[in-house]
Amino acid sequence: MEKIYLKTEFIKLGQALKAAGLVENGGAAKQVITDGDVIVNGQICTMRGKKLYKGDKVSFDGEEIEIL
């Protein structure tokens, strides 16, 4: 499980996918999110600008990200 430590109040979903190294760039992040391939806190999320806060969990392509 990849852990992302917040330096601000939140991180956007696309940024989190890039920070965790699960996608190469913003275009790839947008594509996997709008395709419905990303799960946030157990639910499919298609909002690229979704704000993630401490305690949120993201799943994509068999990998998990925890926001701390």
mmCIF file as Biopython writes it, N, C-alpha, C and O atoms, coordinates in Angstrom:
data_model
#
loop_
_atom_site.group_PDB
_atom_site.id
_atom_site.type_symbol
_atom_site.label_atom_id
_atom_site.label_alt_id
_atom_site.label_comp_id
_atom_site.label_asym_id
_atom_site.label_entity_id
_atom_site.label_seq_id
_atom_site.pdbx_PDB_ins_code
_atom_site.Cartn_x
_atom_site.Cartn_y
_atom_site.Cartn_z
_atom_site.occupancy
_atom_site.B_iso_or_equiv
_atom_site.auth_seq_id
_atom_site.auth_asym_id
_atom_site.pdbx_PDB_model_num
ATOM 1   N N  . MET A ? 1  ? 0.842   -1.177 0.000   1.0 0.0 1  A 1 
ATOM 2   C CA . MET A ? 1  ? 0.000   0.000  0.000   1.0 0.0 1  A 1 
ATOM 3   C C  . MET A ? 1  ? 0.888   1.241  0.000   1.0 0.0 1  A 1 
ATOM 4   O O  . MET A ? 1  ? 1.756   1.403  0.858   1.0 0.0 1  A 1 
ATOM 5   N N  . GLU A ? 2  ? 0.658   2.100  -0.965  1.0 0.0 2  A 1 
ATOM 6   C CA . GLU A ? 2  ? 1.366   3.377  -1.071  1.0 0.0 2  A 1 
ATOM 7   C C  . GLU A ? 2  ? 0.748   4.368  -0.087  1.0 0.0 2  A 1 
ATOM 8   O O  . GLU A ? 2  ? -0.473  4.435  0.054   1.0 0.0 2  A 1 
ATOM 9   N N  . LYS A ? 3  ? 1.589   5.127  0.583   1.0 0.0 3  A 1 
ATOM 10  C CA . LYS A ? 3  ? 1.085   6.127  1.532   1.0 0.0 3  A 1 
ATOM 11  C C  . LYS A ? 3  ? 1.477   7.511  1.039   1.0 0.0 3  A 1 
ATOM 12  O O  . LYS A ? 3  ? 2.621   7.753  0.655   1.0 0.0 3  A 1 
ATOM 13  N N  . ILE A ? 4  ? 0.494   8.419  1.057   1.0 0.0 4  A 1 
ATOM 14  C CA . ILE A ? 4  ? 0.757   9.800  0.672   1.0 0.0 4  A 1 
ATOM 15  C C  . ILE A ? 4  ? 0.507   10.666 1.899   1.0 0.0 4  A 1 
ATOM 16  O O  . ILE A ? 4  ? -0.583  10.659 2.471   1.0 0.0 4  A 1 
ATOM 17  N N  . TYR A ? 5  ? 1.519   11.400 2.286   1.0 0.0 5  A 1 
ATOM 18  C CA . TYR A ? 5  ? 1.415   12.284 3.449   1.0 0.0 5  A 1 
ATOM 19  C C  . TYR A ? 5  ? 1.080   13.691 2.968   1.0 0.0 5  A 1 
ATOM 20  O O  . TYR A ? 5  ? 1.819   14.283 2.181   1.0 0.0 5  A 1 
ATOM 21  N N  . LEU A ? 6  ? -0.026  14.210 3.444   1.0 0.0 6  A 1 
ATOM 22  C CA . LEU A ? 6  ? -0.473  15.526 3.023   1.0 0.0 6  A 1 
ATOM 23  C C  . LEU A ? 6  ? 0.369   16.636 3.637   1.0 0.0 6  A 1 
ATOM 24  O O  . LEU A ? 6  ? 0.719   16.592 4.816   1.0 0.0 6  A 1 
ATOM 25  N N  . LYS A ? 7  ? 0.684   17.626 2.821   1.0 0.0 7  A 1 
ATOM 26  C CA . LYS A ? 7  ? 1.354   18.830 3.301   1.0 0.0 7  A 1 
ATOM 27  C C  . LYS A ? 7  ? 0.350   19.973 3.379   1.0 0.0 7  A 1 
ATOM 28  O O  . LYS A ? 7  ? 0.610   21.009 3.989   1.0 0.0 7  A 1 
ATOM 29  N N  . THR A ? 8  ? -0.808  19.762 2.745   1.0 0.0 8  A 1 
ATOM 30  C CA . THR A ? 8  ? -1.903  20.725 2.761   1.0 0.0 8  A 1 
ATOM 31  C C  . THR A ? 8  ? -3.149  20.007 3.268   1.0 0.0 8  A 1 
ATOM 32  O O  . THR A ? 8  ? -3.073  18.854 3.692   1.0 0.0 8  A 1 
ATOM 33  N N  . GLU A ? 9  ? -4.286  20.679 3.227   1.0 0.0 9  A 1 
ATOM 34  C CA . GLU A ? 9  ? -5.517  20.098 3.757   1.0 0.0 9  A 1 
ATOM 35  C C  . GLU A ? 9  ? -6.008  18.900 2.940   1.0 0.0 9  A 1 
ATOM 36  O O  . GLU A ? 9  ? -6.597  17.969 3.489   1.0 0.0 9  A 1 
ATOM 37  N N  . PHE A ? 10 ? -5.760  18.931 1.614   1.0 0.0 10 A 1 
ATOM 38  C CA . PHE A ? 10 ? -6.237  17.863 0.737   1.0 0.0 10 A 1 
ATOM 39  C C  . PHE A ? 10 ? -5.332  17.714 -0.476  1.0 0.0 10 A 1 
ATOM 40  O O  . PHE A ? 10 ? -4.466  18.552 -0.728  1.0 0.0 10 A 1 
ATOM 41  N N  . ILE A ? 11 ? -5.546  16.624 -1.230  1.0 0.0 11 A 1 
ATOM 42  C CA . ILE A ? 11 ? -4.900  16.411 -2.519  1.0 0.0 11 A 1 
ATOM 43  C C  . ILE A ? 11 ? -5.992  15.947 -3.472  1.0 0.0 11 A 1 
ATOM 44  O O  . ILE A ? 11 ? -6.903  15.223 -3.070  1.0 0.0 11 A 1 
ATOM 45  N N  . LYS A ? 12 ? -5.906  16.358 -4.723  1.0 0.0 12 A 1 
ATOM 46  C CA . LYS A ? 12 ? -6.904  15.937 -5.703  1.0 0.0 12 A 1 
ATOM 47  C C  . LYS A ? 12 ? -6.575  14.526 -6.186  1.0 0.0 12 A 1 
ATOM 48  O O  . LYS A ? 12 ? -5.420  14.101 -6.195  1.0 0.0 12 A 1 
ATOM 49  N N  . LEU A ? 13 ? -7.616  13.823 -6.582  1.0 0.0 13 A 1 
ATOM 50  C CA . LEU A ? 13 ? -7.480  12.414 -6.967  1.0 0.0 13 A 1 
ATOM 51  C C  . LEU A ? 13 ? -6.448  12.217 -8.068  1.0 0.0 13 A 1 
ATOM 52  O O  . LEU A ? 13 ? -5.594  11.337 -7.955  1.0 0.0 13 A 1 
ATOM 53  N N  . GLY A ? 14 ? -6.506  13.006 -9.117  1.0 0.0 14 A 1 
ATOM 54  C CA . GLY A ? 14 ? -5.536  12.870 -10.208 1.0 0.0 14 A 1 
ATOM 55  C C  . GLY A ? 14 ? -4.112  13.069 -9.731  1.0 0.0 14 A 1 
ATOM 56  O O  . GLY A ? 14 ? -3.203  12.354 -10.154 1.0 0.0 14 A 1 
ATOM 57  N N  . GLN A ? 15 ? -3.917  14.037 -8.854  1.0 0.0 15 A 1 
ATOM 58  C CA . GLN A ? 15 ? -2.585  14.301 -8.303  1.0 0.0 15 A 1 
ATOM 59  C C  . GLN A ? 15 ? -2.105  13.132 -7.448  1.0 0.0 15 A 1 
ATOM 60  O O  . GLN A ? 15 ? -0.923  12.788 -7.462  1.0 0.0 15 A 1 
ATOM 61  N N  . ALA A ? 16 ? -3.022  12.528 -6.710  1.0 0.0 16 A 1 
ATOM 62  C CA . ALA A ? 16 ? -2.655  11.402 -5.850  1.0 0.0 16 A 1 
ATOM 63  C C  . ALA A ? 16 ? -2.211  10.208 -6.693  1.0 0.0 16 A 1 
ATOM 64  O O  . ALA A ? 16 ? -1.243  9.529  -6.351  1.0 0.0 16 A 1 
ATOM 65  N N  . LEU A ? 17 ? -2.914  9.955  -7.789  1.0 0.0 17 A 1 
ATOM 66  C CA . LEU A ? 17 ? -2.528  8.843  -8.666  1.0 0.0 17 A 1 
ATOM 67  C C  . LEU A ? 17 ? -1.140  9.076  -9.250  1.0 0.0 17 A 1 
ATOM 68  O O  . LEU A ? 17 ? -0.341  8.145  -9.355  1.0 0.0 17 A 1 
ATOM 69  N N  . LYS A ? 18 ? -0.855  10.318 -9.631  1.0 0.0 18 A 1 
ATOM 70  C CA . LYS A ? 18 ? 0.470   10.642 -10.162 1.0 0.0 18 A 1 
ATOM 71  C C  . LYS A ? 18 ? 1.528   10.535 -9.072  1.0 0.0 18 A 1 
ATOM 72  O O  . LYS A ? 18 ? 2.598   9.974  -9.307  1.0 0.0 18 A 1 
ATOM 73  N N  . ALA A ? 19 ? 1.246   11.066 -7.880  1.0 0.0 19 A 1 
ATOM 74  C CA . ALA A ? 19 ? 2.215   11.042 -6.781  1.0 0.0 19 A 1 
ATOM 75  C C  . ALA A ? 19 ? 2.575   9.622  -6.379  1.0 0.0 19 A 1 
ATOM 76  O O  . ALA A ? 19 ? 3.709   9.352  -5.982  1.0 0.0 19 A 1 
ATOM 77  N N  . ALA A ? 20 ? 1.614   8.717  -6.482  1.0 0.0 20 A 1 
ATOM 78  C CA . ALA A ? 20 ? 1.855   7.319  -6.114  1.0 0.0 20 A 1 
ATOM 79  C C  . ALA A ? 20 ? 2.529   6.545  -7.241  1.0 0.0 20 A 1 
ATOM 80  O O  . ALA A ? 20 ? 2.900   5.385  -7.062  1.0 0.0 20 A 1 
ATOM 81  N N  . GLY A ? 21 ? 2.689   7.176  -8.396  1.0 0.0 21 A 1 
ATOM 82  C CA . GLY A ? 21 ? 3.338   6.513  -9.524  1.0 0.0 21 A 1 
ATOM 83  C C  . GLY A ? 21 ? 2.443   5.515  -10.238 1.0 0.0 21 A 1 
ATOM 84  O O  . GLY A ? 21 ? 2.942   4.643  -10.950 1.0 0.0 21 A 1 
ATOM 85  N N  . LEU A ? 22 ? 1.127   5.624  -10.063 1.0 0.0 22 A 1 
ATOM 86  C CA . LEU A ? 22 ? 0.203   4.684  -10.700 1.0 0.0 22 A 1 
ATOM 87  C C  . LEU A ? 22 ? -0.175  5.100  -12.114 1.0 0.0 22 A 1 
ATOM 88  O O  . LEU A ? 22 ? -0.647  4.277  -12.899 1.0 0.0 22 A 1 
ATOM 89  N N  . VAL A ? 23 ? 0.027   6.364  -12.441 1.0 0.0 23 A 1 
ATOM 90  C CA . VAL A ? 23 ? -0.153  6.863  -13.805 1.0 0.0 23 A 1 
ATOM 91  C C  . VAL A ? 23 ? 1.019   7.789  -14.118 1.0 0.0 23 A 1 
ATOM 92  O O  . VAL A ? 23 ? 1.654   8.333  -13.214 1.0 0.0 23 A 1 
ATOM 93  N N  . GLU A ? 24 ? 1.297   7.959  -15.408 1.0 0.0 24 A 1 
ATOM 94  C CA . GLU A ? 24 ? 2.455   8.761  -15.802 1.0 0.0 24 A 1 
ATOM 95  C C  . GLU A ? 24 ? 2.197   10.256 -15.811 1.0 0.0 24 A 1 
ATOM 96  O O  . GLU A ? 24 ? 3.093   11.051 -15.525 1.0 0.0 24 A 1 
ATOM 97  N N  . ASN A ? 25 ? 0.952   10.644 -16.143 1.0 0.0 25 A 1 
ATOM 98  C CA . ASN A ? 25 ? 0.678   12.076 -16.275 1.0 0.0 25 A 1 
ATOM 99  C C  . ASN A ? 25 ? -0.796  12.369 -16.029 1.0 0.0 25 A 1 
ATOM 100 O O  . ASN A ? 25 ? -1.595  11.460 -15.801 1.0 0.0 25 A 1 
ATOM 101 N N  . GLY A ? 26 ? -1.142  13.651 -16.078 1.0 0.0 26 A 1 
ATOM 102 C CA . GLY A ? 26 ? -2.512  14.065 -15.812 1.0 0.0 26 A 1 
ATOM 103 C C  . GLY A ? 26 ? -3.508  13.523 -16.818 1.0 0.0 26 A 1 
ATOM 104 O O  . GLY A ? 26 ? -4.645  13.211 -16.462 1.0 0.0 26 A 1 
ATOM 105 N N  . GLY A ? 27 ? -3.091  13.408 -18.078 1.0 0.0 27 A 1 
ATOM 106 C CA . GLY A ? 27 ? -3.978  12.858 -19.100 1.0 0.0 27 A 1 
ATOM 107 C C  . GLY A ? 27 ? -4.343  11.409 -18.826 1.0 0.0 27 A 1 
ATOM 108 O O  . GLY A ? 27 ? -5.491  11.002 -19.005 1.0 0.0 27 A 1 
ATOM 109 N N  . ALA A ? 28 ? -3.361  10.638 -18.391 1.0 0.0 28 A 1 
ATOM 110 C CA . ALA A ? 28 ? -3.610  9.234  -18.053 1.0 0.0 28 A 1 
ATOM 111 C C  . ALA A ? 28 ? -4.505  9.135  -16.826 1.0 0.0 28 A 1 
ATOM 112 O O  . ALA A ? 28 ? -5.384  8.277  -16.756 1.0 0.0 28 A 1 
ATOM 113 N N  . ALA A ? 29 ? -4.274  10.022 -15.856 1.0 0.0 29 A 1 
ATOM 114 C CA . ALA A ? 29 ? -5.107  10.034 -14.646 1.0 0.0 29 A 1 
ATOM 115 C C  . ALA A ? 29 ? -6.552  10.341 -15.018 1.0 0.0 29 A 1 
ATOM 116 O O  . ALA A ? 29 ? -7.474  9.674  -14.550 1.0 0.0 29 A 1 
ATOM 117 N N  . LYS A ? 30 ? -6.746  11.349 -15.856 1.0 0.0 30 A 1 
ATOM 118 C CA . LYS A ? 30 ? -8.098  11.731 -16.288 1.0 0.0 30 A 1 
ATOM 119 C C  . LYS A ? 30 ? -8.799  10.548 -16.951 1.0 0.0 30 A 1 
ATOM 120 O O  . LYS A ? 30 ? -9.976  10.295 -16.691 1.0 0.0 30 A 1 
ATOM 121 N N  . GLN A ? 31 ? -8.087  9.832  -17.798 1.0 0.0 31 A 1 
ATOM 122 C CA . GLN A ? 31 ? -8.672  8.715  -18.537 1.0 0.0 31 A 1 
ATOM 123 C C  . GLN A ? 31 ? -9.123  7.593  -17.603 1.0 0.0 31 A 1 
ATOM 124 O O  . GLN A ? 31 ? -10.257 7.126  -17.715 1.0 0.0 31 A 1 
ATOM 125 N N  . VAL A ? 32 ? -8.273  7.157  -16.696 1.0 0.0 32 A 1 
ATOM 126 C CA . VAL A ? 32 ? -8.651  6.042  -15.819 1.0 0.0 32 A 1 
ATOM 127 C C  . VAL A ? 32 ? -9.757  6.435  -14.851 1.0 0.0 32 A 1 
ATOM 128 O O  . VAL A ? 32 ? -10.579 5.604  -14.464 1.0 0.0 32 A 1 
ATOM 129 N N  . ILE A ? 33 ? -9.774  7.724  -14.457 1.0 0.0 33 A 1 
ATOM 130 C CA . ILE A ? 33 ? -10.823 8.185  -13.549 1.0 0.0 33 A 1 
ATOM 131 C C  . ILE A ? 33 ? -12.161 8.249  -14.278 1.0 0.0 33 A 1 
ATOM 132 O O  . ILE A ? 33 ? -13.161 7.730  -13.781 1.0 0.0 33 A 1 
ATOM 133 N N  . THR A ? 34 ? -12.191 8.882  -15.458 1.0 0.0 34 A 1 
ATOM 134 C CA . THR A ? 34 ? -13.456 9.002  -16.191 1.0 0.0 34 A 1 
ATOM 135 C C  . THR A ? 34 ? -13.956 7.656  -16.699 1.0 0.0 34 A 1 
ATOM 136 O O  . THR A ? 34 ? -15.153 7.494  -16.936 1.0 0.0 34 A 1 
ATOM 137 N N  . ASP A ? 35 ? -13.061 6.691  -16.870 1.0 0.0 35 A 1 
ATOM 138 C CA . ASP A ? 35 ? -13.470 5.336  -17.276 1.0 0.0 35 A 1 
ATOM 139 C C  . ASP A ? 35 ? -14.080 4.556  -16.116 1.0 0.0 35 A 1 
ATOM 140 O O  . ASP A ? 35 ? -14.621 3.470  -16.324 1.0 0.0 35 A 1 
ATOM 141 N N  . GLY A ? 36 ? -14.001 5.092  -14.897 1.0 0.0 36 A 1 
ATOM 142 C CA . GLY A ? 36 ? -14.568 4.414  -13.739 1.0 0.0 36 A 1 
ATOM 143 C C  . GLY A ? 36 ? -13.683 3.317  -13.177 1.0 0.0 36 A 1 
ATOM 144 O O  . GLY A ? 36 ? -14.168 2.385  -12.535 1.0 0.0 36 A 1 
ATOM 145 N N  . ASP A ? 37 ? -12.376 3.429  -13.420 1.0 0.0 37 A 1 
ATOM 146 C CA . ASP A ? 37 ? -11.435 2.401  -12.961 1.0 0.0 37 A 1 
ATOM 147 C C  . ASP A ? 37 ? -10.869 2.668  -11.568 1.0 0.0 37 A 1 
ATOM 148 O O  . ASP A ? 37 ? -10.103 1.856  -11.048 1.0 0.0 37 A 1 
ATOM 149 N N  . VAL A ? 38 ? -11.236 3.796  -10.959 1.0 0.0 38 A 1 
ATOM 150 C CA . VAL A ? 38 ? -10.672 4.187  -9.670  1.0 0.0 38 A 1 
ATOM 151 C C  . VAL A ? 38 ? -11.753 4.119  -8.588  1.0 0.0 38 A 1 
ATOM 152 O O  . VAL A ? 38 ? -12.880 4.574  -8.784  1.0 0.0 38 A 1 
ATOM 153 N N  . ILE A ? 39 ? -11.387 3.550  -7.463  1.0 0.0 39 A 1 
ATOM 154 C CA . ILE A ? 39 ? -12.313 3.415  -6.332  1.0 0.0 39 A 1 
ATOM 155 C C  . ILE A ? 39 ? -11.785 4.260  -5.173  1.0 0.0 39 A 1 
ATOM 156 O O  . ILE A ? 39 ? -10.623 4.151  -4.782  1.0 0.0 39 A 1 
ATOM 157 N N  . VAL A ? 40 ? -12.668 5.104  -4.632  1.0 0.0 40 A 1 
ATOM 158 C CA . VAL A ? 40 ? -12.326 5.936  -3.479  1.0 0.0 40 A 1 
ATOM 159 C C  . VAL A ? 40 ? -13.242 5.544  -2.330  1.0 0.0 40 A 1 
ATOM 160 O O  . VAL A ? 40 ? -14.465 5.632  -2.437  1.0 0.0 40 A 1 
ATOM 161 N N  . ASN A ? 41 ? -12.641 5.113  -1.238  1.0 0.0 41 A 1 
ATOM 162 C CA . ASN A ? 41 ? -13.393 4.704  -0.045  1.0 0.0 41 A 1 
ATOM 163 C C  . ASN A ? 41 ? -14.501 3.701  -0.376  1.0 0.0 41 A 1 
ATOM 164 O O  . ASN A ? 41 ? -15.617 3.796  0.134   1.0 0.0 41 A 1 
ATOM 165 N N  . GLY A ? 42 ? -14.165 2.735  -1.248  1.0 0.0 42 A 1 
ATOM 166 C CA . GLY A ? 42 ? -15.096 1.650  -1.557  1.0 0.0 42 A 1 
ATOM 167 C C  . GLY A ? 42 ? -16.112 1.947  -2.645  1.0 0.0 42 A 1 
ATOM 168 O O  . GLY A ? 42 ? -16.945 1.091  -2.942  1.0 0.0 42 A 1 
ATOM 169 N N  . GLN A ? 43 ? -16.075 3.138  -3.256  1.0 0.0 43 A 1 
ATOM 170 C CA . GLN A ? 43 ? -17.037 3.490  -4.289  1.0 0.0 43 A 1 
ATOM 171 C C  . GLN A ? 43 ? -16.315 3.994  -5.540  1.0 0.0 43 A 1 
ATOM 172 O O  . GLN A ? 43 ? -15.315 4.705  -5.442  1.0 0.0 43 A 1 
ATOM 173 N N  . ILE A ? 44 ? -16.827 3.621  -6.711  1.0 0.0 44 A 1 
ATOM 174 C CA . ILE A ? 44 ? -16.251 4.104  -7.956  1.0 0.0 44 A 1 
ATOM 175 C C  . ILE A ? 44 ? -16.355 5.626  -7.990  1.0 0.0 44 A 1 
ATOM 176 O O  . ILE A ? 44 ? -17.402 6.190  -7.672  1.0 0.0 44 A 1 
ATOM 177 N N  . CYS A ? 45 ? -15.280 6.275  -8.370  1.0 0.0 45 A 1 
ATOM 178 C CA . CYS A ? 45 ? -15.251 7.730  -8.444  1.0 0.0 45 A 1 
ATOM 179 C C  . CYS A ? 45 ? -14.843 8.156  -9.847  1.0 0.0 45 A 1 
ATOM 180 O O  . CYS A ? 45 ? -13.800 7.739  -10.349 1.0 0.0 45 A 1 
ATOM 181 N N  . THR A ? 46 ? -15.665 8.988  -10.479 1.0 0.0 46 A 1 
ATOM 182 C CA . THR A ? 46 ? -15.354 9.488  -11.823 1.0 0.0 46 A 1 
ATOM 183 C C  . THR A ? 46 ? -15.055 10.985 -11.806 1.0 0.0 46 A 1 
ATOM 184 O O  . THR A ? 46 ? -15.015 11.618 -12.861 1.0 0.0 46 A 1 
ATOM 185 N N  . MET A ? 47 ? -14.846 11.552 -10.631 1.0 0.0 47 A 1 
ATOM 186 C CA . MET A ? 47 ? -14.538 12.978 -10.504 1.0 0.0 47 A 1 
ATOM 187 C C  . MET A ? 47 ? -13.030 13.179 -10.361 1.0 0.0 47 A 1 
ATOM 188 O O  . MET A ? 47 ? -12.456 12.893 -9.311  1.0 0.0 47 A 1 
ATOM 189 N N  . ARG A ? 48 ? -12.401 13.668 -11.413 1.0 0.0 48 A 1 
ATOM 190 C CA . ARG A ? 48 ? -10.950 13.846 -11.410 1.0 0.0 48 A 1 
ATOM 191 C C  . ARG A ? 48 ? -10.503 14.824 -10.320 1.0 0.0 48 A 1 
ATOM 192 O O  . ARG A ? 48 ? -9.443  14.642 -9.721  1.0 0.0 48 A 1 
ATOM 193 N N  . GLY A ? 49 ? -11.299 15.850 -10.065 1.0 0.0 49 A 1 
ATOM 194 C CA . GLY A ? 49 ? -10.942 16.851 -9.075  1.0 0.0 49 A 1 
ATOM 195 C C  . GLY A ? 49 ? -11.372 16.514 -7.667  1.0 0.0 49 A 1 
ATOM 196 O O  . GLY A ? 49 ? -11.328 17.369 -6.783  1.0 0.0 49 A 1 
ATOM 197 N N  . LYS A ? 50 ? -11.793 15.260 -7.440  1.0 0.0 50 A 1 
ATOM 198 C CA . LYS A ? 50 ? -12.232 14.827 -6.111  1.0 0.0 50 A 1 
ATOM 199 C C  . LYS A ? 50 ? -11.134 15.131 -5.094  1.0 0.0 50 A 1 
ATOM 200 O O  . LYS A ? 50 ? -9.974  14.768 -5.287  1.0 0.0 50 A 1 
ATOM 201 N N  . LYS A ? 51 ? -11.516 15.796 -4.020  1.0 0.0 51 A 1 
ATOM 202 C CA . LYS A ? 51 ? -10.554 16.130 -2.971  1.0 0.0 51 A 1 
ATOM 203 C C  . LYS A ? 51 ? -10.435 14.957 -2.003  1.0 0.0 51 A 1 
ATOM 204 O O  . LYS A ? 51 ? -11.433 14.424 -1.520  1.0 0.0 51 A 1 
ATOM 205 N N  . LEU A ? 52 ? -9.200  14.573 -1.734  1.0 0.0 52 A 1 
ATOM 206 C CA . LEU A ? 52 ? -8.923  13.489 -0.797  1.0 0.0 52 A 1 
ATOM 207 C C  . LEU A ? 52 ? -8.329  14.079 0.470   1.0 0.0 52 A 1 
ATOM 208 O O  . LEU A ? 52 ? -7.462  14.952 0.421   1.0 0.0 52 A 1 
ATOM 209 N N  . TYR A ? 53 ? -8.805  13.593 1.596   1.0 0.0 53 A 1 
ATOM 210 C CA . TYR A ? 53 ? -8.362  14.079 2.900   1.0 0.0 53 A 1 
ATOM 211 C C  . TYR A ? 53 ? -7.739  12.931 3.686   1.0 0.0 53 A 1 
ATOM 212 O O  . TYR A ? 53 ? -7.808  11.775 3.266   1.0 0.0 53 A 1 
ATOM 213 N N  . LYS A ? 54 ? -7.134  13.247 4.821   1.0 0.0 54 A 1 
ATOM 214 C CA . LYS A ? 54 ? -6.542  12.214 5.677   1.0 0.0 54 A 1 
ATOM 215 C C  . LYS A ? 54 ? -7.559  11.121 5.959   1.0 0.0 54 A 1 
ATOM 216 O O  . LYS A ? 54 ? -8.714  11.396 6.284   1.0 0.0 54 A 1 
ATOM 217 N N  . GLY A ? 55 ? -7.117  9.884  5.830   1.0 0.0 55 A 1 
ATOM 218 C CA . GLY A ? 55 ? -7.979  8.738  6.097   1.0 0.0 55 A 1 
ATOM 219 C C  . GLY A ? 55 ? -8.628  8.145  4.859   1.0 0.0 55 A 1 
ATOM 220 O O  . GLY A ? 55 ? -9.145  7.029  4.908   1.0 0.0 55 A 1 
ATOM 221 N N  . ASP A ? 56 ? -8.611  8.882  3.737   1.0 0.0 56 A 1 
ATOM 222 C CA . ASP A ? 56 ? -9.206  8.356  2.504   1.0 0.0 56 A 1 
ATOM 223 C C  . ASP A ? 56 ? -8.325  7.261  1.926   1.0 0.0 56 A 1 
ATOM 224 O O  . ASP A ? 56 ? -7.106  7.260  2.101   1.0 0.0 56 A 1 
ATOM 225 N N  . LYS A ? 57 ? -8.974  6.322  1.228   1.0 0.0 57 A 1 
ATOM 226 C CA . LYS A ? 57 ? -8.251  5.225  0.582   1.0 0.0 57 A 1 
ATOM 227 C C  . LYS A ? 57 ? -8.686  5.138  -0.872  1.0 0.0 57 A 1 
ATOM 228 O O  . LYS A ? 57 ? -9.868  5.258  -1.196  1.0 0.0 57 A 1 
ATOM 229 N N  . VAL A ? 58 ? -7.705  4.927  -1.737  1.0 0.0 58 A 1 
ATOM 230 C CA . VAL A ? 58 ? -7.927  4.866  -3.176  1.0 0.0 58 A 1 
ATOM 231 C C  . VAL A ? 58 ? -7.409  3.531  -3.684  1.0 0.0 58 A 1 
ATOM 232 O O  . VAL A ? 58 ? -6.337  3.079  -3.282  1.0 0.0 58 A 1 
ATOM 233 N N  . SER A ? 59 ? -8.178  2.899  -4.573  1.0 0.0 59 A 1 
ATOM 234 C CA . SER A ? 59 ? -7.748  1.651  -5.202  1.0 0.0 59 A 1 
ATOM 235 C C  . SER A ? 59 ? -7.764  1.830  -6.711  1.0 0.0 59 A 1 
ATOM 236 O O  . SER A ? 59 ? -8.702  2.400  -7.269  1.0 0.0 59 A 1 
ATOM 237 N N  . PHE A ? 60 ? -6.717  1.338  -7.366  1.0 0.0 60 A 1 
ATOM 238 C CA . PHE A ? 60 ? -6.628  1.378  -8.826  1.0 0.0 60 A 1 
ATOM 239 C C  . PHE A ? 60 ? -5.675  0.297  -9.297  1.0 0.0 60 A 1 
ATOM 240 O O  . PHE A ? 60 ? -4.547  0.195  -8.816  1.0 0.0 60 A 1 
ATOM 241 N N  . ASP A ? 61 ? -6.133  -0.500 -10.231 1.0 0.0 61 A 1 
ATOM 242 C CA . ASP A ? 61 ? -5.286  -1.499 -10.885 1.0 0.0 61 A 1 
ATOM 243 C C  . ASP A ? 61 ? -4.598  -2.429 -9.878  1.0 0.0 61 A 1 
ATOM 244 O O  . ASP A ? 61 ? -3.429  -2.776 -10.047 1.0 0.0 61 A 1 
ATOM 245 N N  . GLY A ? 62 ? -5.322  -2.826 -8.842  1.0 0.0 62 A 1 
ATOM 246 C CA . GLY A ? 62 ? -4.790  -3.747 -7.850  1.0 0.0 62 A 1 
ATOM 247 C C  . GLY A ? 62 ? -3.888  -3.099 -6.803  1.0 0.0 62 A 1 
ATOM 248 O O  . GLY A ? 62 ? -3.377  -3.780 -5.914  1.0 0.0 62 A 1 
ATOM 249 N N  . GLU A ? 63 ? -3.692  -1.792 -6.907  1.0 0.0 63 A 1 
ATOM 250 C CA . GLU A ? 63 ? -2.864  -1.059 -5.944  1.0 0.0 63 A 1 
ATOM 251 C C  . GLU A ? 63 ? -3.740  -0.202 -5.062  1.0 0.0 63 A 1 
ATOM 252 O O  . GLU A ? 63 ? -4.839  0.192  -5.453  1.0 0.0 63 A 1 
ATOM 253 N N  . GLU A ? 64 ? -3.248  0.089  -3.860  1.0 0.0 64 A 1 
ATOM 254 C CA . GLU A ? 64 ? -4.002  0.930  -2.927  1.0 0.0 64 A 1 
ATOM 255 C C  . GLU A ? 64 ? -3.139  2.099  -2.477  1.0 0.0 64 A 1 
ATOM 256 O O  . GLU A ? 64 ? -1.922  1.987  -2.329  1.0 0.0 64 A 1 
ATOM 257 N N  . ILE A ? 65 ? -3.812  3.223  -2.266  1.0 0.0 65 A 1 
ATOM 258 C CA . ILE A ? 65 ? -3.163  4.428  -1.758  1.0 0.0 65 A 1 
ATOM 259 C C  . ILE A ? 65 ? -3.905  4.818  -0.485  1.0 0.0 65 A 1 
ATOM 260 O O  . ILE A ? 65 ? -5.135  4.814  -0.442  1.0 0.0 65 A 1 
ATOM 261 N N  . GLU A ? 66 ? -3.150  5.151  0.536   1.0 0.0 66 A 1 
ATOM 262 C CA . GLU A ? 66 ? -3.765  5.661  1.767   1.0 0.0 66 A 1 
ATOM 263 C C  . GLU A ? 66 ? -3.289  7.091  1.966   1.0 0.0 66 A 1 
ATOM 264 O O  . GLU A ? 66 ? -2.095  7.376  1.877   1.0 0.0 66 A 1 
ATOM 265 N N  . ILE A ? 67 ? -4.229  7.986  2.236   1.0 0.0 67 A 1 
ATOM 266 C CA . ILE A ? 67 ? -3.896  9.387  2.442   1.0 0.0 67 A 1 
ATOM 267 C C  . ILE A ? 67 ? -3.699  9.623  3.939   1.0 0.0 67 A 1 
ATOM 268 O O  . ILE A ? 67 ? -4.594  9.356  4.740   1.0 0.0 67 A 1 
ATOM 269 N N  . LEU A ? 68 ? -2.536  10.118 4.303   1.0 0.0 68 A 1 
ATOM 270 C CA . LEU A ? 68 ? -2.192  10.354 5.710   1.0 0.0 68 A 1 
ATOM 271 C C  . LEU A ? 68 ? -1.806  11.805 5.935   1.0 0.0 68 A 1 
ATOM 272 O O  . LEU A ? 68 ? -1.485  12.190 7.059   1.0 0.0 68 A 1 
#
